[in-house]
Amino acid sequence: MQADGPRACRFGRRWYLNNESWHPYVPPFGEMKCILCWCVSGETHCQRQECPPSACTSPATRDNPCCAKCR
């Protein structure tokens, strides 16, 4: 069976087009900036941003709130 056109994904109350990406909104936390979701042929895939391990004892998250870096 062949699809009539591009399939969309539903995440929460919103619909996203095929190949569209977004940061998910999760109540009561809000938008999850460190997680990226995308729609692939009607299926939603999400992944947390991967960060390299920090080599210092008190890293800062100034430049990138998802990944800590040494000061």
PQR file of N, CA, C, O and H, with PARSE charges and radii, in Angstrom:
ATOM      1  N   MET A   1       0.836  -1.175   0.000 -0.4000 1.5000
ATOM      2  CA  MET A   1       0.000   0.000   0.000 -0.0000 2.0000
ATOM      3  C   MET A   1       0.885   1.243   0.000  0.5500 1.7000
ATOM      4  O   MET A   1       1.843   1.323   0.768 -0.5500 1.4000
ATOM      5  N   GLN A   2       0.573   2.196  -0.842 -0.4000 1.5000
ATOM      6  CA  GLN A   2       1.400   3.379  -0.984 -0.0000 2.0000
ATOM      7  C   GLN A   2       0.691   4.577  -0.350  0.5500 1.7000
ATOM      8  O   GLN A   2      -0.525   4.722  -0.478 -0.5500 1.4000
ATOM      9  H   GLN A   2      -0.205   2.131  -1.466  0.4000 1.0000
ATOM     10  N   ALA A   3       1.446   5.426   0.326 -0.4000 1.5000
ATOM     11  CA  ALA A   3       0.880   6.609   0.974 -0.0000 2.0000
ATOM     12  C   ALA A   3       0.515   7.660  -0.065  0.5500 1.7000
ATOM     13  O   ALA A   3       1.134   7.747  -1.125 -0.5500 1.4000
ATOM     14  H   ALA A   3       2.433   5.308   0.430  0.4000 1.0000
ATOM     15  N   ASP A   4      -0.495   8.452   0.255 -0.4000 1.5000
ATOM     16  CA  ASP A   4      -0.934   9.513  -0.652 -0.0000 2.0000
ATOM     17  C   ASP A   4      -0.005  10.705  -0.658  0.5500 1.7000
ATOM     18  O   ASP A   4       0.025  11.451  -1.637 -0.5500 1.4000
ATOM     19  H   ASP A   4      -0.998   8.382   1.116  0.4000 1.0000
ATOM     20  N   GLY A   5       0.750  10.905   0.398 -0.4000 1.5000
ATOM     21  CA  GLY A   5       1.642  12.054   0.485 -0.0000 2.0000
ATOM     22  C   GLY A   5       2.488  11.952   1.730  0.5500 1.7000
ATOM     23  O   GLY A   5       2.488  10.921   2.404 -0.5500 1.4000
ATOM     24  H   GLY A   5       0.725  10.299   1.193  0.4000 1.0000
ATOM     25  N   PRO A   6       3.217  13.023   2.046 -0.5600 1.5000
ATOM     26  CA  PRO A   6       4.069  12.996   3.230  0.2800 2.0000
ATOM     27  C   PRO A   6       3.239  12.811   4.497  0.5500 1.7000
ATOM     28  O   PRO A   6       2.158  13.385   4.630 -0.5500 1.4000
ATOM     29  N   ARG A   7       3.740  12.023   5.404 -0.4000 1.5000
ATOM     30  CA  ARG A   7       3.040  11.773   6.662 -0.0000 2.0000
ATOM     31  C   ARG A   7       3.528  12.749   7.717  0.5500 1.7000
ATOM     32  O   ARG A   7       4.687  13.164   7.714 -0.5500 1.4000
ATOM     33  H   ARG A   7       4.618  11.557   5.296  0.4000 1.0000
ATOM     34  N   ALA A   8       2.634  13.104   8.612 -0.4000 1.5000
ATOM     35  CA  ALA A   8       2.953  14.047   9.678 -0.0000 2.0000
ATOM     36  C   ALA A   8       3.036  13.302  11.007  0.5500 1.7000
ATOM     37  O   ALA A   8       2.607  12.153  11.116 -0.5500 1.4000
ATOM     38  H   ALA A   8       1.692  12.767   8.615  0.4000 1.0000
ATOM     39  N   CYS A   9       3.596  13.973  12.015 -0.4000 1.5000
ATOM     40  CA  CYS A   9       3.732  13.404  13.350 -0.0000 2.0000
ATOM     41  C   CYS A   9       2.956  14.273  14.332  0.5500 1.7000
ATOM     42  O   CYS A   9       2.917  15.498  14.210 -0.5500 1.4000
ATOM     43  H   CYS A   9       3.944  14.906  11.926  0.4000 1.0000
ATOM     44  N   ARG A  10       2.349  13.623  15.292 -0.4000 1.5000
ATOM     45  CA  ARG A  10       1.677  14.364  16.360 -0.0000 2.0000
ATOM     46  C   ARG A  10       2.497  14.221  17.624  0.5500 1.7000
ATOM     47  O   ARG A  10       2.852  13.114  18.029 -0.5500 1.4000
ATOM     48  H   ARG A  10       2.380  12.628  15.391  0.4000 1.0000
ATOM     49  N   PHE A  11       2.797  15.357  18.247 -0.4000 1.5000
ATOM     50  CA  PHE A  11       3.517  15.371  19.518 -0.0000 2.0000
ATOM     51  C   PHE A  11       2.741  16.296  20.444  0.5500 1.7000
ATOM     52  O   PHE A  11       2.663  17.500  20.199 -0.5500 1.4000
ATOM     53  H   PHE A  11       2.509  16.257  17.918  0.4000 1.0000
ATOM     54  N   GLY A  12       2.174  15.748  21.493 -0.4000 1.5000
ATOM     55  CA  GLY A  12       1.307  16.545  22.357 -0.0000 2.0000
ATOM     56  C   GLY A  12       0.067  16.930  21.580  0.5500 1.7000
ATOM     57  O   GLY A  12      -0.625  16.072  21.033 -0.5500 1.4000
ATOM     58  H   GLY A  12       2.237  14.770  21.692  0.4000 1.0000
ATOM     59  N   ARG A  13      -0.215  18.223  21.532 -0.4000 1.5000
ATOM     60  CA  ARG A  13      -1.386  18.719  20.810 -0.0000 2.0000
ATOM     61  C   ARG A  13      -1.040  19.288  19.443  0.5500 1.7000
ATOM     62  O   ARG A  13      -1.916  19.805  18.749 -0.5500 1.4000
ATOM     63  H   ARG A  13       0.347  18.920  21.977  0.4000 1.0000
ATOM     64  N   ARG A  14       0.232  19.200  19.045 -0.4000 1.5000
ATOM     65  CA  ARG A  14       0.672  19.791  17.777 -0.0000 2.0000
ATOM     66  C   ARG A  14       1.007  18.729  16.749  0.5500 1.7000
ATOM     67  O   ARG A  14       1.373  17.603  17.088 -0.5500 1.4000
ATOM     68  H   ARG A  14       0.944  18.780  19.609  0.4000 1.0000
ATOM     69  N   TRP A  15       0.876  19.106  15.491 -0.4000 1.5000
ATOM     70  CA  TRP A  15       1.261  18.256  14.371 -0.0000 2.0000
ATOM     71  C   TRP A  15       2.507  18.856  13.723  0.5500 1.7000
ATOM     72  O   TRP A  15       2.642  20.076  13.627 -0.5500 1.4000
ATOM     73  H   TRP A  15       0.579  20.020  15.216  0.4000 1.0000
ATOM     74  N   TYR A  16       3.412  17.991  13.281 -0.4000 1.5000
ATOM     75  CA  TYR A  16       4.647  18.411  12.616 -0.0000 2.0000
ATOM     76  C   TYR A  16       4.755  17.677  11.286  0.5500 1.7000
ATOM     77  O   TYR A  16       4.413  16.499  11.181 -0.5500 1.4000
ATOM     78  H   TYR A  16       3.303  17.000  13.358  0.4000 1.0000
ATOM     79  N   LEU A  17       5.233  18.388  10.281 -0.4000 1.5000
ATOM     80  CA  LEU A  17       5.388  17.801   8.951 -0.0000 2.0000
ATOM     81  C   LEU A  17       6.583  16.857   8.908  0.5500 1.7000
ATOM     82  O   LEU A  17       7.475  16.924   9.753 -0.5500 1.4000
ATOM     83  H   LEU A  17       5.511  19.345  10.367  0.4000 1.0000
ATOM     84  N   ASN A  18       6.586  15.988   7.920 -0.4000 1.5000
ATOM     85  CA  ASN A  18       7.709  15.078   7.715 -0.0000 2.0000
ATOM     86  C   ASN A  18       8.994  15.886   7.547  0.5500 1.7000
ATOM     87  O   ASN A  18       9.006  16.884   6.825 -0.5500 1.4000
ATOM     88  H   ASN A  18       5.861  15.933   7.233  0.4000 1.0000
ATOM     89  N   ASN A  19      10.059  15.473   8.196 -0.4000 1.5000
ATOM     90  CA  ASN A  19      11.385  16.118   8.198 -0.0000 2.0000
ATOM     91  C   ASN A  19      11.433  17.408   9.010  0.5500 1.7000
ATOM     92  O   ASN A  19      12.468  18.074   9.014 -0.5500 1.4000
ATOM     93  H   ASN A  19      10.050  14.663   8.782  0.4000 1.0000
ATOM     94  N   GLU A  20      10.372  17.784   9.686 -0.4000 1.5000
ATOM     95  CA  GLU A  20      10.391  18.981  10.536 -0.0000 2.0000
ATOM     96  C   GLU A  20      11.004  18.613  11.885  0.5500 1.7000
ATOM     97  O   GLU A  20      10.823  17.494  12.366 -0.5500 1.4000
ATOM     98  H   GLU A  20       9.531  17.243   9.682  0.4000 1.0000
ATOM     99  N   SER A  21      11.733  19.556  12.500 -0.4000 1.5000
ATOM    100  CA  SER A  21      12.327  19.310  13.814 -0.0000 2.0000
ATOM    101  C   SER A  21      11.863  20.392  14.785  0.5500 1.7000
ATOM    102  O   SER A  21      11.484  21.491  14.379 -0.5500 1.4000
ATOM    103  H   SER A  21      11.880  20.465  12.109  0.4000 1.0000
ATOM    104  N   TRP A  22      11.903  20.057  16.086 -0.4000 1.5000
ATOM    105  CA  TRP A  22      11.434  20.979  17.113 -0.0000 2.0000
ATOM    106  C   TRP A  22      12.001  20.578  18.467  0.5500 1.7000
ATOM    107  O   TRP A  22      12.464  19.455  18.663 -0.5500 1.4000
ATOM    108  H   TRP A  22      12.211  19.164  16.416  0.4000 1.0000
ATOM    109  N   HIS A  23      11.952  21.533  19.398 -0.4000 1.5000
ATOM    110  CA  HIS A  23      12.271  21.265  20.791 -0.0000 2.0000
ATOM    111  C   HIS A  23      10.929  20.986  21.468  0.5500 1.7000
ATOM    112  O   HIS A  23      10.030  21.825  21.403 -0.5500 1.4000
ATOM    113  H   HIS A  23      11.575  22.446  19.238  0.4000 1.0000
ATOM    114  N   PRO A  24      10.770  19.839  22.111 -0.5600 1.5000
ATOM    115  CA  PRO A  24       9.465  19.502  22.681  0.2800 2.0000
ATOM    116  C   PRO A  24       9.092  20.396  23.858  0.5500 1.7000
ATOM    117  O   PRO A  24       9.953  20.873  24.598 -0.5500 1.4000
ATOM    118  N   TYR A  25       7.800  20.607  24.010 -0.4000 1.5000
ATOM    119  CA  TYR A  25       7.256  21.334  25.144 -0.0000 2.0000
ATOM    120  C   TYR A  25       6.627  20.304  26.073  0.5500 1.7000
ATOM    121  O   TYR A  25       5.716  19.580  25.673 -0.5500 1.4000
ATOM    122  H   TYR A  25       7.101  20.219  23.409  0.4000 1.0000
ATOM    123  N   VAL A  26       7.106  20.236  27.300 -0.4000 1.5000
ATOM    124  CA  VAL A  26       6.632  19.242  28.258 -0.0000 2.0000
ATOM    125  C   VAL A  26       6.102  19.959  29.505  0.5500 1.7000
ATOM    126  O   VAL A  26       6.889  20.474  30.300 -0.5500 1.4000
ATOM    127  H   VAL A  26       7.846  20.824  27.625  0.4000 1.0000
ATOM    128  N   PRO A  27       4.770  19.997  29.683 -0.5600 1.5000
ATOM    129  CA  PRO A  27       4.236  20.616  30.895  0.2800 2.0000
ATOM    130  C   PRO A  27       4.632  19.782  32.110  0.5500 1.7000
ATOM    131  O   PRO A  27       4.663  18.559  31.976 -0.5500 1.4000
ATOM    132  N   PRO A  28       4.924  20.313  33.237 -0.5600 1.5000
ATOM    133  CA  PRO A  28       4.959  21.728  33.598  0.2800 2.0000
ATOM    134  C   PRO A  28       6.344  22.335  33.429  0.5500 1.7000
ATOM    135  O   PRO A  28       6.592  23.435  33.922 -0.5500 1.4000
ATOM    136  N   PHE A  29       7.253  21.645  32.744 -0.4000 1.5000
ATOM    137  CA  PHE A  29       8.646  22.097  32.634 -0.0000 2.0000
ATOM    138  C   PHE A  29       8.863  23.123  31.535  0.5500 1.7000
ATOM    139  O   PHE A  29       9.812  23.902  31.615 -0.5500 1.4000
ATOM    140  H   PHE A  29       7.051  20.751  32.344  0.4000 1.0000
ATOM    141  N   GLY A  30       8.021  23.153  30.512 -0.4000 1.5000
ATOM    142  CA  GLY A  30       8.172  24.082  29.403 -0.0000 2.0000
ATOM    143  C   GLY A  30       8.960  23.465  28.252  0.5500 1.7000
ATOM    144  O   GLY A  30       9.024  22.245  28.107 -0.5500 1.4000
ATOM    145  H   GLY A  30       7.249  22.520  30.446  0.4000 1.0000
ATOM    146  N   GLU A  31       9.556  24.333  27.439 -0.4000 1.5000
ATOM    147  CA  GLU A  31      10.309  23.877  26.273 -0.0000 2.0000
ATOM    148  C   GLU A  31      11.611  23.227  26.719  0.5500 1.7000
ATOM    149  O   GLU A  31      12.342  23.791  27.533 -0.5500 1.4000
ATOM    150  H   GLU A  31       9.504  25.325  27.557  0.4000 1.0000
ATOM    151  N   MET A  32      11.901  22.060  26.197 -0.4000 1.5000
ATOM    152  CA  MET A  32      13.104  21.309  26.538 -0.0000 2.0000
ATOM    153  C   MET A  32      14.177  21.611  25.487  0.5500 1.7000
ATOM    154  O   MET A  32      14.298  20.903  24.488 -0.5500 1.4000
ATOM    155  H   MET A  32      11.308  21.601  25.535  0.4000 1.0000
ATOM    156  N   LYS A  33      14.957  22.680  25.732 -0.4000 1.5000
ATOM    157  CA  LYS A  33      15.949  23.158  24.757 -0.0000 2.0000
ATOM    158  C   LYS A  33      17.073  22.160  24.497  0.5500 1.7000
ATOM    159  O   LYS A  33      17.720  22.238  23.454 -0.5500 1.4000
ATOM    160  H   LYS A  33      14.859  23.255  26.544  0.4000 1.0000
ATOM    161  N   CYS A  34      17.323  21.227  25.409 -0.4000 1.5000
ATOM    162  CA  CYS A  34      18.424  20.281  25.255 -0.0000 2.0000
ATOM    163  C   CYS A  34      17.988  19.002  24.551  0.5500 1.7000
ATOM    164  O   CYS A  34      18.788  18.083  24.372 -0.5500 1.4000
ATOM    165  H   CYS A  34      16.797  21.164  26.257  0.4000 1.0000
ATOM    166  N   ILE A  35      16.721  18.943  24.151 -0.4000 1.5000
ATOM    167  CA  ILE A  35      16.190  17.781  23.435 -0.0000 2.0000
ATOM    168  C   ILE A  35      15.696  18.246  22.079  0.5500 1.7000
ATOM    169  O   ILE A  35      15.031  19.277  21.974 -0.5500 1.4000
ATOM    170  H   ILE A  35      16.071  19.690  24.296  0.4000 1.0000
ATOM    171  N   LEU A  36      16.018  17.492  21.047 -0.4000 1.5000
ATOM    172  CA  LEU A  36      15.564  17.802  19.700 -0.0000 2.0000
ATOM    173  C   LEU A  36      14.738  16.620  19.198  0.5500 1.7000
ATOM    174  O   LEU A  36      15.168  15.469  19.273 -0.5500 1.4000
ATOM    175  H   LEU A  36      16.559  16.655  21.132  0.4000 1.0000
ATOM    176  N   CYS A  37      13.550  16.922  18.687 -0.4000 1.5000
ATOM    177  CA  CYS A  37      12.691  15.903  18.092 -0.0000 2.0000
ATOM    178  C   CYS A  37      12.559  16.181  16.605  0.5500 1.7000
ATOM    179  O   CYS A  37      12.714  17.322  16.169 -0.5500 1.4000
ATOM    180  H   CYS A  37      13.200  17.856  18.626  0.4000 1.0000
ATOM    181  N   TRP A  38      12.275  15.154  15.830 -0.4000 1.5000
ATOM    182  CA  TRP A  38      12.046  15.321  14.408 -0.0000 2.0000
ATOM    183  C   TRP A  38      11.078  14.261  13.934  0.5500 1.7000
ATOM    184  O   TRP A  38      10.937  13.203  14.548 -0.5500 1.4000
ATOM    185  H   TRP A  38      12.149  14.228  16.185  0.4000 1.0000
ATOM    186  N   CYS A  39      10.412  14.558  12.830 -0.4000 1.5000
ATOM    187  CA  CYS A  39       9.397  13.682  12.261 -0.0000 2.0000
ATOM    188  C   CYS A  39       9.986  12.960  11.054  0.5500 1.7000
ATOM    189  O   CYS A  39      10.502  13.592  10.132 -0.5500 1.4000
ATOM    190  H   CYS A  39      10.526  15.417  12.331  0.4000 1.0000
ATOM    191  N   VAL A  40       9.903  11.633  11.067 -0.4000 1.5000
ATOM    192  CA  VAL A  40      10.409  10.819   9.963 -0.0000 2.0000
ATOM    193  C   VAL A  40       9.305   9.851   9.539  0.5500 1.7000
ATOM    194  O   VAL A  40       9.006   8.895  10.254 -0.5500 1.4000
ATOM    195  H   VAL A  40       9.483  11.120  11.816  0.4000 1.0000
ATOM    196  N   SER A  41       8.710  10.097   8.392 -0.4000 1.5000
ATOM    197  CA  SER A  41       7.676   9.224   7.830 -0.0000 2.0000
ATOM    198  C   SER A  41       6.569   8.903   8.832  0.5500 1.7000
ATOM    199  O   SER A  41       6.131   7.758   8.943 -0.5500 1.4000
ATOM    200  H   SER A  41       8.954  10.874   7.811  0.4000 1.0000
ATOM    201  N   GLY A  42       6.127   9.917   9.550 -0.4000 1.5000
ATOM    202  CA  GLY A  42       5.029   9.738  10.480 -0.0000 2.0000
ATOM    203  C   GLY A  42       5.420   9.264  11.863  0.5500 1.7000
ATOM    204  O   GLY A  42       4.549   9.069  12.711 -0.5500 1.4000
ATOM    205  H   GLY A  42       6.482  10.848   9.460  0.4000 1.0000
ATOM    206  N   GLU A  43       6.710   9.073  12.118 -0.4000 1.5000
ATOM    207  CA  GLU A  43       7.179   8.635  13.431 -0.0000 2.0000
ATOM    208  C   GLU A  43       8.030   9.735  14.066  0.5500 1.7000
ATOM    209  O   GLU A  43       8.895  10.321  13.416 -0.5500 1.4000
ATOM    210  H   GLU A  43       7.418   9.231  11.430  0.4000 1.0000
ATOM    211  N   THR A  44       7.766  10.003  15.346 -0.4000 1.5000
ATOM    212  CA  THR A  44       8.529  11.005  16.085 -0.0000 2.0000
ATOM    213  C   THR A  44       9.750  10.368  16.713  0.5500 1.7000
ATOM    214  O   THR A  44       9.652   9.315  17.343 -0.5500 1.4000
ATOM    215  H   THR A  44       7.063   9.527  15.874  0.4000 1.0000
ATOM    216  N   HIS A  45      10.902  11.002  16.545 -0.4000 1.5000
ATOM    217  CA  HIS A  45      12.162  10.568  17.155 -0.0000 2.0000
ATOM    218  C   HIS A  45      12.713  11.747  17.952  0.5500 1.7000
ATOM    219  O   HIS A  45      12.721  12.877  17.464 -0.5500 1.4000
ATOM    220  H   HIS A  45      10.981  11.857  16.033  0.4000 1.0000
ATOM    221  N   CYS A  46      13.171  11.490  19.168 -0.4000 1.5000
ATOM    222  CA  CYS A  46      13.734  12.550  20.003 -0.0000 2.0000
ATOM    223  C   CYS A  46      15.083  12.104  20.554  0.5500 1.7000
ATOM    224  O   CYS A  46      15.302  10.921  20.811 -0.5500 1.4000
ATOM    225  H   CYS A  46      13.164  10.572  19.564  0.4000 1.0000
ATOM    226  N   GLN A  47      15.982  13.065  20.731 -0.4000 1.5000
ATOM    227  CA  GLN A  47      17.299  12.762  21.269 -0.0000 2.0000
ATOM    228  C   GLN A  47      17.798  13.938  22.092  0.5500 1.7000
ATOM    229  O   GLN A  47      17.678  15.096  21.693 -0.5500 1.4000
ATOM    230  H   GLN A  47      15.804  14.027  20.522  0.4000 1.0000
ATOM    231  N   ARG A  48      18.356  13.615  23.243 -0.4000 1.5000
ATOM    232  CA  ARG A  48      18.977  14.640  24.096 -0.0000 2.0000
ATOM    233  C   ARG A  48      20.325  15.007  23.492  0.5500 1.7000
ATOM    234  O   ARG A  48      21.037  14.144  22.979 -0.5500 1.4000
ATOM    235  H   ARG A  48      18.453  12.675  23.568  0.4000 1.0000
ATOM    236  N   GLN A  49      20.674  16.294  23.554 -0.4000 1.5000
ATOM    237  CA  GLN A  49      21.977  16.739  23.056 -0.0000 2.0000
ATOM    238  C   GLN A  49      23.080  16.049  23.849  0.5500 1.7000
ATOM    239  O   GLN A  49      23.069  16.063  25.080 -0.5500 1.4000
ATOM    240  H   GLN A  49      20.096  16.995  23.971  0.4000 1.0000
ATOM    241  N   GLU A  50      24.024  15.450  23.148 -0.4000 1.5000
ATOM    242  CA  GLU A  50      25.141  14.777  23.810 -0.0000 2.0000
ATOM    243  C   GLU A  50      26.228  15.789  24.131  0.5500 1.7000
ATOM    244  O   GLU A  50      26.559  16.649  23.315 -0.5500 1.4000
ATOM    245  H   GLU A  50      24.034  15.438  22.149  0.4000 1.0000
ATOM    246  N   CYS A  51      26.776  15.671  25.330 -0.4000 1.5000
ATOM    247  CA  CYS A  51      27.806  16.603  25.782 -0.0000 2.0000
ATOM    248  C   CYS A  51      29.070  15.831  26.156  0.5500 1.7000
ATOM    249  O   CYS A  51      28.991  14.737  26.715 -0.5500 1.4000
ATOM    250  H   CYS A  51      26.507  14.972  25.993  0.4000 1.0000
ATOM    251  N   PRO A  52      30.220  16.396  25.851 -0.5600 1.5000
ATOM    252  CA  PRO A  52      31.463  15.744  26.280  0.2800 2.0000
ATOM    253  C   PRO A  52      31.591  15.838  27.802  0.5500 1.7000
ATOM    254  O   PRO A  52      31.074  16.783  28.398 -0.5500 1.4000
ATOM    255  N   PRO A  53      32.262  14.890  28.439 -0.5600 1.5000
ATOM    256  CA  PRO A  53      32.437  14.962  29.896  0.2800 2.0000
ATOM    257  C   PRO A  53      33.275  16.177  30.282  0.5500 1.7000
ATOM    258  O   PRO A  53      34.206  16.559  29.574 -0.5500 1.4000
ATOM    259  N   SER A  54      32.928  16.767  31.408 -0.4000 1.5000
ATOM    260  CA  SER A  54      33.639  17.952  31.886 -0.0000 2.0000
ATOM    261  C   SER A  54      34.871  17.526  32.679  0.5500 1.7000
ATOM    262  O   SER A  54      34.818  16.583  33.469 -0.5500 1.4000
ATOM    263  H   SER A  54      32.172  16.457  31.983  0.4000 1.0000
ATOM    264  N   ALA A  55      35.976  18.228  32.459 -0.4000 1.5000
ATOM    265  CA  ALA A  55      37.235  17.878  33.125 -0.0000 2.0000
ATOM    266  C   ALA A  55      37.476  18.720  34.380  0.5500 1.7000
ATOM    267  O   ALA A  55      38.500  18.549  35.041 -0.5500 1.4000
ATOM    268  H   ALA A  55      36.019  18.994  31.818  0.4000 1.0000
ATOM    269  N   CYS A  56      36.562  19.618  34.719 -0.4000 1.5000
ATOM    270  CA  CYS A  56      36.782  20.471  35.887 -0.0000 2.0000
ATOM    271  C   CYS A  56      35.744  20.167  36.975  0.5500 1.7000
ATOM    272  O   CYS A  56      34.769  19.453  36.741 -0.5500 1.4000
ATOM    273  H   CYS A  56      35.730  19.757  34.182  0.4000 1.0000
ATOM    274  N   THR A  57      35.975  20.723  38.161 -0.4000 1.5000
ATOM    275  CA  THR A  57      35.091  20.423  39.286 -0.0000 2.0000
ATOM    276  C   THR A  57      33.853  21.325  39.334  0.5500 1.7000
ATOM    277  O   THR A  57      32.822  20.911  39.865 -0.5500 1.4000
ATOM    278  H   THR A  57      36.767  21.303  38.351  0.4000 1.0000
ATOM    279  N   SER A  58      33.929  22.538  38.798 -0.4000 1.5000
ATOM    280  CA  SER A  58      32.759  23.426  38.810 -0.0000 2.0000
ATOM    281  C   SER A  58      32.553  24.039  37.421  0.5500 1.7000
ATOM    282  O   SER A  58      32.891  25.202  37.201 -0.5500 1.4000
ATOM    283  H   SER A  58      34.766  22.874  38.367  0.4000 1.0000
ATOM    284  N   PRO A  59      32.005  23.266  36.494 -0.5600 1.5000
ATOM    285  CA  PRO A  59      31.800  23.772  35.133  0.2800 2.0000
ATOM    286  C   PRO A  59      30.679  24.807  35.069  0.5500 1.7000
ATOM    287  O   PRO A  59      29.787  24.824  35.918 -0.5500 1.4000
ATOM    288  N   ALA A  60      30.735  25.659  34.063 -0.4000 1.5000
ATOM    289  CA  ALA A  60      29.722  26.691  33.835 -0.0000 2.0000
ATOM    290  C   ALA A  60      28.913  26.347  32.588  0.5500 1.7000
ATOM    291  O   ALA A  60      29.411  25.674  31.685 -0.5500 1.4000
ATOM    292  H   ALA A  60      31.459  25.645  33.374  0.4000 1.0000
ATOM    293  N   THR A  61      27.666  26.810  32.541 -0.4000 1.5000
ATOM    294  CA  THR A  61      26.808  26.552  31.377 -0.0000 2.0000
ATOM    295  C   THR A  61      26.459  27.857  30.661  0.5500 1.7000
ATOM    296  O   THR A  61      25.373  27.980  30.095 -0.5500 1.4000
ATOM    297  H   THR A  61      27.262  27.357  33.274  0.4000 1.0000
ATOM    298  N   ARG A  62      27.357  28.817  30.681 -0.4000 1.5000
ATOM    299  CA  ARG A  62      27.091  30.146  30.126 -0.0000 2.0000
ATOM    300  C   ARG A  62      26.832  30.121  28.621  0.5500 1.7000
ATOM    301  O   ARG A  62      25.809  30.647  28.183 -0.5500 1.4000
ATOM    302  H   ARG A  62      28.240  28.718  31.140  0.4000 1.0000
ATOM    303  N   ASP A  63      27.704  29.537  27.819 -0.4000 1.5000
ATOM    304  CA  ASP A  63      27.573  29.562  26.364 -0.0000 2.0000
ATOM    305  C   ASP A  63      26.505  28.595  25.860  0.5500 1.7000
ATOM    306  O   ASP A  63      25.783  28.896  24.910 -0.5500 1.4000
ATOM    307  H   ASP A  63      28.535  29.109  28.175  0.4000 1.0000
ATOM    308  N   ASN A  64      26.412  27.453  26.490 -0.4000 1.5000
ATOM    309  CA  ASN A  64      25.461  26.428  26.070 -0.0000 2.0000
ATOM    310  C   ASN A  64      24.782  25.882  27.321  0.5500 1.7000
ATOM    311  O   ASN A  64      25.424  25.183  28.106 -0.5500 1.4000
ATOM    312  H   ASN A  64      26.999  27.208  27.262  0.4000 1.0000
ATOM    313  N   PRO A  65      23.492  26.185  27.528 -0.5600 1.5000
ATOM    314  CA  PRO A  65      22.824  25.743  28.747  0.2800 2.0000
ATOM    315  C   PRO A  65      22.685  24.218  28.849  0.5500 1.7000
ATOM    316  O   PRO A  65      22.389  23.701  29.926 -0.5500 1.4000
ATOM    317  N   CYS A  66      22.889  23.506  27.764 -0.4000 1.5000
ATOM    318  CA  CYS A  66      22.760  22.049  27.786 -0.0000 2.0000
ATOM    319  C   CYS A  66      24.059  21.352  28.182  0.5500 1.7000
ATOM    320  O   CYS A  66      24.032  20.277  28.781 -0.5500 1.4000
ATOM    321  H   CYS A  66      23.129  23.926  26.889  0.4000 1.0000
ATOM    322  N   CYS A  67      25.183  21.955  27.851 -0.4000 1.5000
ATOM    323  CA  CYS A  67      26.489  21.329  28.120 -0.0000 2.0000
ATOM    324  C   CYS A  67      27.359  22.269  28.966  0.5500 1.7000
ATOM    325  O   CYS A  67      27.495  23.453  28.658 -0.5500 1.4000
ATOM    326  H   CYS A  67      25.205  22.828  27.364  0.4000 1.0000
ATOM    327  N   ALA A  68      27.927  21.732  30.007 -0.4000 1.5000
ATOM    328  CA  ALA A  68      28.805  22.517  30.884 -0.0000 2.0000
ATOM    329  C   ALA A  68      30.224  22.551  30.322  0.5500 1.7000
ATOM    330  O   ALA A  68      30.705  21.579  29.740 -0.5500 1.4000
ATOM    331  H   ALA A  68      27.816  20.770  30.257  0.4000 1.0000
ATOM    332  N   LYS A  69      30.876  23.690  30.511 -0.4000 1.5000
ATOM    333  CA  LYS A  69      32.283  23.843  30.090 -0.0000 2.0000
ATOM    334  C   LYS A  69      33.066  24.400  31.254  0.5500 1.7000
ATOM    335  O   LYS A  69      32.510  25.051  32.138 -0.5500 1.4000
ATOM    336  H   LYS A  69      30.485  24.479  30.984  0.4000 1.0000
ATOM    337  N   CYS A  70      34.351  24.143  31.251 -0.4000 1.5000
ATOM    338  CA  CYS A  70      35.217  24.682  32.309 -0.0000 2.0000
ATOM    339  C   CYS A  70      35.359  26.192  32.133  0.5500 1.7000
ATOM    340  O   CYS A  70      35.367  26.704  31.013 -0.5500 1.4000
ATOM    341  H   CYS A  70      34.803  23.613  30.533  0.4000 1.0000
ATOM    342  N   ARG A  71      35.470  26.882  33.243 -0.4000 1.5000
ATOM    343  CA  ARG A  71      35.594  28.356  33.202 -0.0000 2.0000
ATOM    344  C   ARG A  71      36.979  28.775  32.832  0.5500 1.7000
ATOM    345  O   ARG A  71      37.261  29.971  32.751 -0.5500 1.4000
ATOM    346  H   ARG A  71      35.464  26.467  34.153  0.4000 1.0000
TER
END
